[in-house]
Amino acid sequence: MTKPTVDELGIDLAALDWKRSGNDEVAIEVAFVGEWTLLRTSGELVSVFDENEWACFLDGVKKGEFDGAAS
């Protein structure tokens, strides 16, 4: 199965149950749609992850691989 784009998923992004990492403007948001995980940073850029990619991303976060990205 090929990973779809957000447009190909054909969903209303505003209708999703987005989980926020915090309450400030720079928080990231995550929503789950079937087997896909959507991640957005500014409300406009949305990335689609499959289950394996999402697991690898979370593993990298836990290992601190992205700690320097915000500075």
KOLLUM-739009 format. One record per atom (N, C-alpha, C, O, CB): y, z, x; atom name. Coordinates in nm, 3 decimals, always signed. Atoms other than C-alpha are relative to their C-alpha. Glycine has a CB too. Layout:
N
rec north->Y | up->Z | east->X | milo->CA $
...
END
This chain:
71
rec north->-0.118 | up->+0.000 | east->+0.085 | milo->N $
rec north->+0.000 | up->+0.000 | east->+0.000 | milo->CA $
rec north->+0.124 | up->+0.000 | east->+0.089 | milo->C $
rec north->+0.133 | up->+0.077 | east->+0.185 | milo->O $
rec north->+0.000 | up->+0.122 | east->-0.096 | milo->CB $
rec north->-0.125 | up->+0.008 | east->-0.073 | milo->N $
rec north->+0.342 | up->-0.093 | east->+0.132 | milo->CA $
rec north->+0.098 | up->+0.102 | east->-0.056 | milo->C $
rec north->+0.107 | up->+0.122 | east->-0.177 | milo->O $
rec north->+0.060 | up->-0.142 | east->-0.008 | milo->CB $
rec north->-0.097 | up->-0.100 | east->+0.043 | milo->N $
rec north->+0.610 | up->+0.174 | east->+0.123 | milo->CA $
rec north->+0.116 | up->-0.070 | east->-0.072 | milo->C $
rec north->+0.173 | up->-0.164 | east->-0.018 | milo->O $
rec north->+0.052 | up->+0.083 | east->+0.121 | milo->CB $
rec north->-0.108 | up->+0.063 | east->+0.075 | milo->N $
rec north->+0.869 | up->+0.087 | east->-0.145 | milo->CA $
rec north->+0.137 | up->+0.048 | east->+0.046 | milo->C $
rec north->+0.150 | up->+0.153 | east->+0.107 | milo->O $
rec north->-0.017 | up->+0.027 | east->-0.149 | milo->CB $
rec north->-0.138 | up->-0.045 | east->-0.017 | milo->N $
rec north->+1.245 | up->+0.100 | east->-0.112 | milo->CA $
rec north->+0.036 | up->+0.082 | east->-0.123 | milo->C $
rec north->-0.039 | up->+0.085 | east->-0.220 | milo->O $
rec north->+0.099 | up->-0.122 | east->+0.020 | milo->CB $
rec north->-0.046 | up->-0.075 | east->+0.116 | milo->N $
rec north->+1.441 | up->+0.322 | east->-0.347 | milo->CA $
rec north->+0.017 | up->-0.093 | east->-0.119 | milo->C $
rec north->-0.021 | up->-0.058 | east->-0.231 | milo->O $
rec north->+0.133 | up->+0.073 | east->+0.032 | milo->CB $
rec north->-0.020 | up->+0.097 | east->+0.109 | milo->N $
rec north->+1.534 | up->+0.014 | east->-0.552 | milo->CA $
rec north->-0.133 | up->-0.042 | east->-0.061 | milo->C $
rec north->-0.144 | up->-0.056 | east->-0.183 | milo->O $
rec north->+0.075 | up->-0.123 | east->+0.051 | milo->CB $
rec north->+0.132 | up->+0.042 | east->+0.049 | milo->N $
rec north->+1.168 | up->-0.090 | east->-0.578 | milo->CA $
rec north->-0.068 | up->+0.110 | east->-0.081 | milo->C $
rec north->-0.151 | up->+0.080 | east->-0.167 | milo->O $
rec north->-0.088 | up->-0.041 | east->+0.116 | milo->CB $
rec north->+0.056 | up->-0.108 | east->+0.081 | milo->N $
rec north->+1.078 | up->+0.255 | east->-0.712 | milo->CA $
rec north->+0.054 | up->-0.004 | east->-0.142 | milo->C $
rec north->-0.011 | up->+0.044 | east->-0.235 | milo->O $
rec north->+0.031 | up->+0.137 | east->+0.065 | milo->CB $
rec north->-0.056 | up->+0.017 | east->+0.134 | milo->N $
rec north->+1.307 | up->+0.176 | east->-1.005 | milo->CA $
rec north->+0.028 | up->+0.130 | east->-0.072 | milo->C $
rec north->+0.007 | up->+0.139 | east->-0.193 | milo->O $
rec north->-0.091 | up->-0.082 | east->-0.082 | milo->CB $
rec north->-0.026 | up->-0.130 | east->+0.061 | milo->N $
rec north->+1.408 | up->+0.536 | east->-1.067 | milo->CA $
rec north->+0.149 | up->+0.030 | east->-0.002 | milo->C $
rec north->+0.226 | up->-0.024 | east->+0.078 | milo->O $
rec north->-0.075 | up->+0.111 | east->+0.074 | milo->CB $
rec north->-0.139 | up->-0.045 | east->+0.008 | milo->N $
rec north->+1.736 | up->+0.697 | east->-1.167 | milo->CA $
rec north->+0.013 | up->+0.121 | east->+0.093 | milo->C $
rec north->-0.035 | up->+0.230 | east->+0.062 | milo->O $
rec north->+0.040 | up->+0.037 | east->-0.149 | milo->CB $
rec north->-0.013 | up->-0.108 | east->-0.098 | milo->N $
rec north->+1.828 | up->+0.906 | east->-0.862 | milo->CA $
rec north->+0.071 | up->+0.122 | east->-0.057 | milo->C $
rec north->+0.041 | up->+0.235 | east->-0.019 | milo->O $
rec north->+0.075 | up->-0.050 | east->+0.122 | milo->CB $
rec north->-0.075 | up->-0.111 | east->+0.060 | milo->N $
rec north->+2.067 | up->+1.117 | east->-1.069 | milo->CA $
rec north->-0.088 | up->+0.086 | east->-0.090 | milo->C $
rec north->-0.055 | up->+0.202 | east->-0.116 | milo->O $
rec north->+0.118 | up->-0.053 | east->-0.079 | milo->CB $
rec north->+0.087 | up->-0.072 | east->+0.091 | milo->N $
rec north->+1.782 | up->+1.220 | east->-1.299 | milo->CA $
rec north->-0.107 | up->+0.083 | east->+0.072 | milo->C $
rec north->-0.180 | up->+0.159 | east->+0.009 | milo->O $
rec north->-0.066 | up->-0.097 | east->-0.095 | milo->CB $
rec north->+0.103 | up->-0.072 | east->-0.076 | milo->N $
rec north->+1.563 | up->+1.361 | east->-1.019 | milo->CA $
rec north->+0.037 | up->+0.146 | east->+0.020 | milo->C $
rec north->+0.154 | up->+0.183 | east->+0.015 | milo->O $
rec north->-0.023 | up->-0.067 | east->+0.135 | milo->CB $
rec north->-0.018 | up->-0.143 | east->-0.029 | milo->N $
rec north->+1.517 | up->+1.730 | east->-0.946 | milo->CA $
rec north->+0.012 | up->+0.016 | east->+0.152 | milo->C $
rec north->-0.088 | up->+0.039 | east->+0.220 | milo->O $
rec north->-0.119 | up->+0.087 | east->-0.058 | milo->CB $
rec north->-0.025 | up->-0.008 | east->-0.143 | milo->N $
rec north->+1.677 | up->+1.741 | east->-0.599 | milo->CA $
rec north->+0.002 | up->+0.145 | east->+0.045 | milo->C $
rec north->+0.067 | up->+0.229 | east->-0.018 | milo->O $
rec north->+0.133 | up->-0.069 | east->+0.035 | milo->CB $
rec north->+0.000 | up->-0.133 | east->-0.063 | milo->N $
rec north->+1.609 | up->+2.048 | east->-0.383 | milo->CA $
rec north->+0.096 | up->-0.005 | east->+0.118 | milo->C $
rec north->+0.083 | up->-0.091 | east->+0.205 | milo->O $
rec north->-0.146 | up->+0.043 | east->+0.047 | milo->CB $
rec north->-0.103 | up->-0.001 | east->-0.105 | milo->N $
rec north->+1.906 | up->+2.137 | east->-0.157 | milo->CA $
rec north->-0.035 | up->+0.100 | east->+0.110 | milo->C $
rec north->-0.092 | up->+0.206 | east->+0.084 | milo->O $
rec north->+0.138 | up->+0.032 | east->-0.059 | milo->CB $
rec north->+0.023 | up->-0.089 | east->-0.113 | milo->N $
rec north->+1.886 | up->+2.291 | east->+0.189 | milo->CA $
rec north->+0.108 | up->+0.108 | east->+0.011 | milo->C $
rec north->+0.092 | up->+0.203 | east->+0.087 | milo->O $
rec north->-0.006 | up->-0.080 | east->+0.129 | milo->CB $
rec north->-0.110 | up->-0.097 | east->-0.002 | milo->N $
rec north->+2.211 | up->+2.481 | east->+0.128 | milo->CA $
rec north->+0.103 | up->-0.037 | east->-0.104 | milo->C $
rec north->+0.084 | up->-0.131 | east->-0.181 | milo->O $
rec north->+0.064 | up->+0.006 | east->+0.140 | milo->CB $
rec north->-0.103 | up->+0.024 | east->+0.102 | milo->N $
rec north->+2.526 | up->+2.494 | east->-0.080 | milo->CA $
rec north->+0.122 | up->-0.073 | east->+0.052 | milo->C $
rec north->+0.212 | up->-0.106 | east->-0.026 | milo->O $
rec north->+0.043 | up->+0.129 | east->-0.059 | milo->CB $
rec north->-0.118 | up->+0.068 | east->-0.053 | milo->N $
rec north->+2.773 | up->+2.326 | east->+0.155 | milo->CA $
rec north->-0.016 | up->-0.151 | east->-0.004 | milo->C $
rec north->-0.122 | up->-0.202 | east->-0.042 | milo->O $
rec north->+0.027 | up->+0.046 | east->+0.142 | milo->CB $
rec north->-0.001 | up->+0.146 | east->+0.007 | milo->N $
rec north->+2.863 | up->+1.956 | east->+0.182 | milo->CA $
rec north->-0.103 | up->-0.067 | east->+0.089 | milo->C $
rec north->-0.149 | up->-0.177 | east->+0.057 | milo->O $
rec north->+0.134 | up->-0.051 | east->+0.034 | milo->CB $
rec north->+0.090 | up->+0.064 | east->-0.096 | milo->N $
rec north->+2.634 | up->+1.887 | east->+0.478 | milo->CA $
rec north->-0.147 | up->+0.028 | east->-0.027 | milo->C $
rec north->-0.231 | up->-0.003 | east->+0.057 | milo->O $
rec north->+0.035 | up->+0.045 | east->+0.138 | milo->CB $
rec north->+0.139 | up->-0.029 | east->+0.034 | milo->N $
rec north->+2.315 | up->+2.001 | east->+0.304 | milo->CA $
rec north->-0.078 | up->-0.129 | east->-0.022 | milo->C $
rec north->-0.022 | up->-0.231 | east->-0.065 | milo->O $
rec north->-0.008 | up->+0.090 | east->-0.125 | milo->CB $
rec north->+0.087 | up->+0.113 | east->+0.035 | milo->N $
rec north->+2.021 | up->+1.765 | east->+0.276 | milo->CA $
rec north->-0.067 | up->+0.032 | east->-0.133 | milo->C $
rec north->-0.076 | up->+0.148 | east->-0.173 | milo->O $
rec north->-0.106 | up->-0.028 | east->+0.112 | milo->CB $
rec north->+0.068 | up->-0.016 | east->+0.128 | milo->N $
rec north->+1.840 | up->+1.708 | east->-0.052 | milo->CA $
rec north->-0.131 | up->-0.076 | east->+0.004 | milo->C $
rec north->-0.142 | up->-0.183 | east->+0.065 | milo->O $
rec north->+0.090 | up->-0.050 | east->-0.118 | milo->CB $
rec north->+0.133 | up->+0.059 | east->+0.004 | milo->N $
rec north->+1.475 | up->+1.630 | east->-0.117 | milo->CA $
rec north->-0.047 | up->-0.005 | east->-0.145 | milo->C $
rec north->-0.027 | up->+0.090 | east->-0.221 | milo->O $
rec north->-0.100 | up->+0.081 | east->+0.087 | milo->CB $
rec north->+0.060 | up->+0.014 | east->+0.132 | milo->N $
rec north->+1.306 | up->+1.499 | east->-0.433 | milo->CA $
rec north->-0.138 | up->-0.063 | east->+0.018 | milo->C $
rec north->-0.160 | up->-0.143 | east->+0.109 | milo->O $
rec north->+0.091 | up->-0.087 | east->-0.096 | milo->CB $
rec north->+0.137 | up->+0.050 | east->-0.006 | milo->N $
rec north->+0.939 | up->+1.423 | east->-0.496 | milo->CA $
rec north->-0.026 | up->-0.089 | east->-0.121 | milo->C $
rec north->-0.006 | up->-0.048 | east->-0.235 | milo->O $
rec north->-0.103 | up->+0.116 | east->+0.007 | milo->CB $
rec north->+0.028 | up->+0.098 | east->+0.106 | milo->N $
rec north->+0.838 | up->+1.113 | east->-0.695 | milo->CA $
rec north->-0.141 | up->-0.053 | east->+0.023 | milo->C $
rec north->-0.163 | up->-0.140 | east->+0.107 | milo->O $
rec north->+0.106 | up->-0.117 | east->+0.000 | milo->CB $
rec north->+0.139 | up->+0.040 | east->-0.020 | milo->N $
rec north->+0.463 | up->+1.073 | east->-0.727 | milo->CA $
rec north->-0.043 | up->+0.031 | east->+0.142 | milo->C $
rec north->-0.030 | up->+0.145 | east->+0.187 | milo->O $
rec north->-0.019 | up->-0.150 | east->-0.030 | milo->CB $
rec north->+0.044 | up->-0.019 | east->-0.138 | milo->N $
rec north->+0.325 | up->+1.023 | east->-0.376 | milo->CA $
rec north->+0.113 | up->-0.016 | east->+0.102 | milo->C $
rec north->+0.089 | up->-0.005 | east->+0.222 | milo->O $
rec north->-0.112 | up->-0.098 | east->+0.031 | milo->CB $
rec north->-0.113 | up->+0.025 | east->-0.089 | milo->N $
rec north->+0.672 | up->+0.957 | east->-0.231 | milo->CA $
rec north->+0.094 | up->+0.119 | east->+0.006 | milo->C $
rec north->+0.114 | up->+0.190 | east->-0.093 | milo->O $
rec north->+0.075 | up->-0.123 | east->-0.046 | milo->CB $
rec north->-0.101 | up->-0.103 | east->-0.019 | milo->N $
rec north->+0.925 | up->+1.200 | east->-0.088 | milo->CA $
rec north->+0.130 | up->-0.070 | east->+0.033 | milo->C $
rec north->+0.135 | up->-0.154 | east->+0.123 | milo->O $
rec north->-0.040 | up->+0.102 | east->+0.113 | milo->CB $
rec north->-0.131 | up->+0.059 | east->-0.025 | milo->N $
rec north->+1.292 | up->+1.105 | east->-0.102 | milo->CA $
rec north->+0.089 | up->+0.103 | east->+0.066 | milo->C $
rec north->+0.090 | up->+0.220 | east->+0.027 | milo->O $
rec north->+0.065 | up->-0.051 | east->-0.132 | milo->CB $
rec north->-0.089 | up->-0.089 | east->-0.072 | milo->N $
rec north->+1.546 | up->+1.255 | east->+0.137 | milo->CA $
rec north->+0.138 | up->-0.066 | east->+0.003 | milo->C $
rec north->+0.150 | up->-0.184 | east->+0.036 | milo->O $
rec north->-0.052 | up->+0.030 | east->+0.144 | milo->CB $
rec north->-0.135 | up->+0.054 | east->-0.009 | milo->N $
rec north->+1.922 | up->+1.211 | east->+0.114 | milo->CA $
rec north->+0.092 | up->+0.102 | east->+0.068 | milo->C $
rec north->+0.070 | up->+0.223 | east->+0.060 | milo->O $
rec north->+0.054 | up->-0.037 | east->-0.140 | milo->CB $
rec north->-0.091 | up->-0.084 | east->-0.075 | milo->N $
rec north->+2.206 | up->+1.344 | east->+0.322 | milo->CA $
rec north->+0.140 | up->+0.003 | east->-0.060 | milo->C $
rec north->+0.209 | up->+0.105 | east->-0.051 | milo->O $
rec north->+0.007 | up->-0.045 | east->+0.142 | milo->CB $
rec north->-0.136 | up->+0.006 | east->+0.052 | milo->N $
rec north->+2.525 | up->+1.233 | east->+0.151 | milo->CA $
rec north->+0.004 | up->-0.041 | east->-0.146 | milo->C $
rec north->+0.112 | up->-0.060 | east->-0.202 | milo->O $
rec north->+0.082 | up->-0.095 | east->+0.082 | milo->CB $
rec north->+0.005 | up->+0.047 | east->+0.137 | milo->N $
rec north->+2.410 | up->+1.132 | east->-0.194 | milo->CA $
rec north->-0.008 | up->-0.151 | east->-0.008 | milo->C $
rec north->-0.036 | up->-0.206 | east->-0.115 | milo->O $
rec north->+0.119 | up->+0.049 | east->-0.076 | milo->CB $
rec north->+0.003 | up->+0.146 | east->+0.000 | milo->N $
rec north->+2.424 | up->+0.766 | east->-0.091 | milo->CA $
rec north->-0.117 | up->-0.054 | east->+0.080 | milo->C $
rec north->-0.185 | up->-0.147 | east->+0.035 | milo->O $
rec north->+0.130 | up->-0.055 | east->+0.056 | milo->CB $
rec north->+0.110 | up->+0.045 | east->-0.084 | milo->N $
rec north->+2.172 | up->+0.722 | east->+0.190 | milo->CA $
rec north->-0.126 | up->+0.074 | east->-0.040 | milo->C $
rec north->-0.134 | up->+0.196 | east->-0.029 | milo->O $
rec north->+0.032 | up->+0.022 | east->+0.151 | milo->CB $
rec north->+0.126 | up->-0.060 | east->+0.043 | milo->N $
rec north->+1.821 | up->+0.781 | east->+0.060 | milo->CA $
rec north->-0.114 | up->-0.063 | east->+0.079 | milo->C $
rec north->-0.128 | up->-0.185 | east->+0.081 | milo->O $
rec north->-0.023 | up->-0.018 | east->-0.154 | milo->CB $
rec north->+0.116 | up->+0.046 | east->-0.075 | milo->N $
rec north->+1.510 | up->+0.755 | east->+0.279 | milo->CA $
rec north->-0.126 | up->+0.033 | east->-0.079 | milo->C $
rec north->-0.135 | up->+0.137 | east->-0.145 | milo->O $
rec north->-0.004 | up->+0.065 | east->+0.141 | milo->CB $
rec north->+0.128 | up->-0.018 | east->+0.068 | milo->N $
rec north->+1.158 | up->+0.716 | east->+0.140 | milo->CA $
rec north->-0.107 | up->+0.029 | east->+0.104 | milo->C $
rec north->-0.120 | up->-0.045 | east->+0.202 | milo->O $
rec north->-0.038 | up->-0.126 | east->-0.086 | milo->CB $
rec north->+0.109 | up->-0.038 | east->-0.090 | milo->N $
rec north->+0.866 | up->+0.891 | east->+0.314 | milo->CA $
rec north->-0.131 | up->-0.002 | east->-0.076 | milo->C $
rec north->-0.137 | up->+0.039 | east->-0.192 | milo->O $
rec north->+0.026 | up->+0.141 | east->+0.062 | milo->CB $
rec north->+0.131 | up->-0.017 | east->+0.060 | milo->N $
rec north->+0.496 | up->+0.858 | east->+0.244 | milo->CA $
rec north->-0.051 | up->+0.139 | east->+0.041 | milo->C $
rec north->+0.018 | up->+0.211 | east->+0.114 | milo->O $
rec north->-0.100 | up->-0.113 | east->+0.046 | milo->CB $
rec north->+0.051 | up->-0.136 | east->-0.025 | milo->N $
rec north->+0.278 | up->+1.171 | east->+0.263 | milo->CA $
rec north->-0.015 | up->+0.030 | east->+0.149 | milo->C $
rec north->+0.021 | up->+0.139 | east->+0.193 | milo->O $
rec north->-0.134 | up->+0.019 | east->-0.070 | milo->CB $
rec north->+0.019 | up->-0.021 | east->-0.143 | milo->N $
rec north->+0.192 | up->+1.127 | east->+0.633 | milo->CA $
rec north->+0.134 | up->+0.011 | east->+0.071 | milo->C $
rec north->+0.152 | up->+0.099 | east->+0.155 | milo->O $
rec north->-0.084 | up->-0.114 | east->+0.059 | milo->CB $
rec north->-0.131 | up->-0.005 | east->-0.063 | milo->N $
rec north->+0.551 | up->+1.055 | east->+0.736 | milo->CA $
rec north->+0.070 | up->+0.132 | east->-0.030 | milo->C $
rec north->+0.134 | up->+0.191 | east->+0.057 | milo->O $
rec north->+0.087 | up->-0.118 | east->-0.047 | milo->CB $
rec north->-0.064 | up->-0.127 | east->+0.038 | milo->N $
rec north->+0.674 | up->+1.360 | east->+0.544 | milo->CA $
rec north->-0.063 | up->+0.117 | east->+0.076 | milo->C $
rec north->+0.008 | up->+0.206 | east->+0.122 | milo->O $
rec north->-0.013 | up->+0.022 | east->-0.153 | milo->CB $
rec north->+0.068 | up->-0.106 | east->-0.075 | milo->N $
rec north->+0.411 | up->+1.582 | east->+0.709 | milo->CA $
rec north->+0.045 | up->-0.001 | east->+0.146 | milo->C $
rec north->+0.067 | up->+0.105 | east->+0.204 | milo->O $
rec north->-0.154 | up->-0.016 | east->-0.009 | milo->CB $
rec north->-0.047 | up->+0.011 | east->-0.138 | milo->N $
rec north->+0.517 | up->+1.452 | east->+1.053 | milo->CA $
rec north->+0.144 | up->+0.047 | east->+0.013 | milo->C $
rec north->+0.179 | up->+0.115 | east->+0.110 | milo->O $
rec north->-0.012 | up->-0.144 | east->+0.050 | milo->CB $
rec north->-0.139 | up->-0.045 | east->-0.001 | milo->N $
rec north->+0.884 | up->+1.509 | east->+0.971 | milo->CA $
rec north->+0.007 | up->+0.152 | east->-0.005 | milo->C $
rec north->+0.078 | up->+0.214 | east->+0.074 | milo->O $
rec north->+0.078 | up->-0.061 | east->-0.118 | milo->CB $
rec north->+0.000 | up->-0.146 | east->+0.011 | milo->N $
rec north->+0.818 | up->+1.868 | east->+0.862 | milo->CA $
rec north->-0.052 | up->+0.066 | east->+0.127 | milo->C $
rec north->-0.001 | up->+0.170 | east->+0.168 | milo->O $
rec north->-0.083 | up->+0.044 | east->-0.120 | milo->CB $
rec north->+0.053 | up->-0.053 | east->-0.124 | milo->N $
rec north->+0.611 | up->+1.927 | east->+1.175 | milo->CA $
rec north->+0.108 | up->-0.002 | east->+0.109 | milo->C $
rec north->+0.122 | up->+0.093 | east->+0.185 | milo->O $
rec north->-0.125 | up->-0.080 | east->+0.045 | milo->CB $
rec north->-0.108 | up->+0.010 | east->-0.097 | milo->N $
rec north->+0.903 | up->+1.806 | east->+1.389 | milo->CA $
rec north->+0.109 | up->+0.102 | east->-0.024 | milo->C $
rec north->+0.164 | up->+0.159 | east->+0.071 | milo->O $
rec north->+0.059 | up->-0.139 | east->-0.002 | milo->CB $
rec north->-0.101 | up->-0.101 | east->+0.035 | milo->N $
rec north->+1.145 | up->+2.032 | east->+1.204 | milo->CA $
rec north->-0.048 | up->+0.138 | east->+0.046 | milo->C $
rec north->+0.028 | up->+0.213 | east->+0.107 | milo->O $
rec north->+0.028 | up->+0.001 | east->-0.152 | milo->CB $
rec north->+0.055 | up->-0.130 | east->-0.039 | milo->N $
rec north->+0.918 | up->+2.332 | east->+1.259 | milo->CA $
rec north->-0.002 | up->+0.020 | east->+0.151 | milo->C $
rec north->+0.011 | up->+0.132 | east->+0.199 | milo->O $
rec north->-0.141 | up->+0.015 | east->-0.056 | milo->CB $
rec north->+0.004 | up->-0.007 | east->-0.146 | milo->N $
rec north->+0.895 | up->+2.250 | east->+1.630 | milo->CA $
rec north->+0.139 | up->-0.007 | east->+0.064 | milo->C $
rec north->+0.151 | up->+0.000 | east->+0.186 | milo->O $
rec north->-0.087 | up->-0.113 | east->+0.054 | milo->CB $
rec north->-0.136 | up->+0.003 | east->-0.052 | milo->N $
rec north->+1.275 | up->+2.226 | east->+1.664 | milo->CA $
rec north->+0.045 | up->-0.134 | east->+0.055 | milo->C $
rec north->+0.145 | up->-0.140 | east->+0.126 | milo->O $
rec north->+0.013 | up->+0.101 | east->+0.105 | milo->CB $
rec north->-0.033 | up->+0.129 | east->-0.054 | milo->N $
rec north->+1.281 | up->+1.855 | east->+1.743 | milo->CA $
rec north->+0.136 | up->-0.053 | east->-0.044 | milo->C $
rec north->+0.192 | up->-0.141 | east->+0.023 | milo->O $
rec north->-0.105 | up->-0.097 | east->-0.038 | milo->CB $
rec north->-0.126 | up->+0.049 | east->+0.053 | milo->N $
rec north->+1.597 | up->+1.803 | east->+1.537 | milo->CA $
rec north->+0.115 | up->+0.100 | east->+0.018 | milo->C $
rec north->+0.224 | up->+0.077 | east->-0.033 | milo->O $
rec north->-0.016 | up->-0.034 | east->-0.145 | milo->CB $
rec north->-0.101 | up->-0.106 | east->-0.013 | milo->N $
rec north->+1.788 | up->+2.117 | east->+1.638 | milo->CA $
rec north->+0.130 | up->-0.050 | east->+0.062 | milo->C $
rec north->+0.237 | up->-0.002 | east->+0.025 | milo->O $
rec north->-0.056 | up->+0.113 | east->+0.083 | milo->CB $
rec north->-0.121 | up->+0.052 | east->-0.064 | milo->N $
rec north->+2.033 | up->+1.922 | east->+1.856 | milo->CA $
rec north->+0.068 | up->-0.111 | east->-0.076 | milo->C $
rec north->+0.176 | up->-0.154 | east->-0.036 | milo->O $
rec north->-0.033 | up->-0.048 | east->+0.136 | milo->CB $
rec north->-0.056 | up->+0.114 | east->+0.074 | milo->N $
rec north->+2.098 | up->+1.649 | east->+1.598 | milo->CA $
rec north->+0.133 | up->+0.031 | east->-0.068 | milo->C $
rec north->+0.215 | up->-0.059 | east->-0.085 | milo->O $
rec north->-0.099 | up->-0.046 | east->-0.103 | milo->CB $
rec north->-0.121 | up->-0.035 | east->+0.072 | milo->N $
rec north->+2.374 | up->+1.838 | east->+1.420 | milo->CA $
rec north->+0.118 | up->+0.026 | east->+0.092 | milo->C $
rec north->+0.232 | up->+0.036 | east->+0.045 | milo->O $
rec north->-0.024 | up->+0.122 | east->-0.086 | milo->CB $
rec north->-0.111 | up->-0.032 | east->-0.091 | milo->N $
rec north->+2.579 | up->+1.908 | east->+1.733 | milo->CA $
rec north->+0.057 | up->-0.122 | east->+0.068 | milo->C $
rec north->+0.150 | up->-0.111 | east->+0.147 | milo->O $
rec north->-0.047 | up->+0.099 | east->+0.105 | milo->CB $
END
